[in-house]
Amino acid sequence: MKVLLYSILDKGPRTDALHRAIFKKGYNASILETSGLRHVLEEMDEPHKMATLSLSDIAETPQEYAGSTTMFIILDEDKVEEVKSLIREYTESFQKIHGAMFAFPIPSYEGSF
């Protein structure tokens, strides 16, 4: 069975190193620049911006608000623990890089990952 593993991590050199380590182990993933709602709202220092700037506007310009990366990777079930271990190692169990990870089984999959 295939599994979809997500990780959402603060951006920075350690996160970049983690992504390189995952790639060097032979895995491919998709990585998006993302930002938490709290961070976005804190960045909007002028109250009138809320009335003129929608969350979809923010999503279309992530470089302005980005503070994290979201990685998603499709893995064989027996490879999930290896990638999770790498994430734990590089984040020092989320103490050095704040974030989270979670996985979902994929009951049906077609493709070439």
ABEGO torsion letter per residue (X at the ends): XBBBBBBBBBBEAAAAAAAAAAAAAGBBBBBBBBBBAAAAAAABABAAAAAABBAAAAAABAAAABABBBBBBBBBAAAAAAAAAAAAAAAGGGAABBEBBBBBBBABBBEAX
